[in-house]
């Protein structure tokens, strides 16, 4: 069964040849953008622009119809005007194209007359059942392993293990931009548009079977077949986390939805209950959407909700404790043995409590040592760790020519080197301890606020190791709660053993 | 189900409270001990059988807003009170008969329901009941078919979940019975296309922890 799905979507995500039907040299046309972006993304396979008049487009030989293109075509991107789409589909079917992406807009999302046009196209497509068709009214797809960046808006995020299906182009773009800024990579991306043939449920099912995907992100406004979605999710979520963001959960949002993708919104509480029922993690804003997926990539499943907060700065510690309580996590008091252990190497002004507040203590990887002590405490299921990556900030500050030590670059280098070395030690301790004790350590840092991970050596290193540093203590607590709920779901259905 | 077939034949939009409860009982959902009296003598006879105190309610598929119409009398302690109540109720408007019901004591009121969501199909609702239901909206949903695991999660999810534990000297609710009731609710929706909606409010938790449906309304008609 899984082999069949993999094979069905192979021409979509691993095409050896791509045709752009409606390719254009006119920069304002989408036929230009798509062709340009595929080339800019360095797609290594055969690329055939299909255009009635031009003999060549962007250095590639063009053909008057897809039928005239040489050899077989795995994937066709259709960018012609709405009234030409039906003809283009017929040509694709004659050519026995493996998969189609219809970028063209102006179908059921506009009105009834246009919906009829879409129905005609669907009827024609159904003559070759089993061919994946994305759209219409979509922004394109991305398959990083194939170096295929076939989207209207060019983006080339790092490669990684998260795959996305989004019913909105700009939500999808947001996720990709965020990935780029934070060094968290993606494997596959589909802007699914009107989902006239291939739906969100279909793609989640595929991502579930796809060995290259470890975490699934889905933005929906309406589900074509909600019961099928539940069946698919129930099947997939025990193996891979599904993080969902739903647009149209409020009446106002729902009003905006029905003019966008022409499908129904559904009631919020029912949707929330349904997600919990099948182990889908539901996010409520874009930030939570990305952060949760990133956390699932690199965190062990927590055995419980008893959390220790460890922080360099007091304020963040307080906020984390509040946020954790609100999320249903327990800020447990520290055992005598743990207190004694921490006392033995932390400076006397530390908080002697949970949150463990260092009060700016200095020393060789104190954070790492303290985290290990907390991990060894069997009353503690997971850690929220606050404050890391400061070397990167100093490096940024240094770029300012009026910085005090600007005239002493050697000294500056020394300071930065020392801070980054300590940073790196802490970072590597966190990575090591997460695995050694199989307990989640969710990090957040003021060093990330406002700037993301890019340019910060330590934080980029952590991102590359699937340890994403969150931007606020609230986000850290929220993400931990998602980890805990998912772990509880897995235990509830017997997918992982209960208790430790 | 015969109750439903009859109702559809007659073109009814709802089942009466009595028929609604018979449908629930057929699926194992605990309901109040009750009988439908066709005349005042039967009302007295049934009251004695059930045991005082009793509740009398006007009963008909068309009779909604029972409280507002004054067709409910509670705490009837003897034959005379029952006779008087029966006559007063029956005079209000045409009805099938008068429901003679055990009087259930219990401060904890829950709501259990079934809705047909346009996307997900039959869904079970559970939450805080009584007069605050519409105001507080402390309810949660699952899509049928439910597993018992889903039912237990619903119980923990509502804000008023502490009511289900030992509470102010009252015993904790029998969660096993409650879970089976929630699962059964979902089954009713899956088995019977004719059932559009079910509202059980209140489902009272007795002091001994046993849950019982005290009022029920089944909306019928199919698509």
Interface residues (C-beta under 8 A of the other chain):
Chain A: X222 X223 X226 X227 X230 X264 X266 X267 X269 X270 X272 X273 X274 X276 X277 X492 X493
Chain B: X115 X117 X118 X119 X120 X121 X123 X139 X140 X141 X142 X143 X149 X150 X153 X154 X157
